[in-house]
């Protein structure tokens, strides 16, 4: 991992470049992954997380539920410092969904730049760093609503995993 100014996982970048499932699992267990953070614009309530949202879910540490497209799921108590990416930050993870379904898609990235490539016009781009324990905890809580996990979806080395397979790889 490099400095917090440009959060990234070089191990995950290399694993994705080689399209090596075992190397991706190893990187996730032994390094960090960049997780999109749900950012609610100033003056907007939790239910105004973005167009088409069903609102963010209220939850305490380790509990929560994924909500609508672009909305998040709580992990922690909300005491995290939003100016720095933090391991297992107590913030909401931004998840994505398709219309007319309660299932969500978790997007994970090897770097903040890889996330920015997916949402180039997002003025509120923020990320968190999750280690394997934080990612496993999130996955365990939200497994029932996650239908797919994508890594670096904007490319150039996109990979996908079933949530159950990713959870097994983290154990």
Protein Blocks (a to p, Z undefined) as FASTA:
>chain_A
ZZfklgcdfklmmmmmnopaklmmmmmmmmccddddddddehiafklnbghiabjaddde
hiacdddehiacdedjhlacfkbccehiabdddddddehiabdcddddfbfklmmmmmmm
lmkbccddddfklmmmmmmmmmmmpcbdcehklojadcdddfklmmmmmZZ
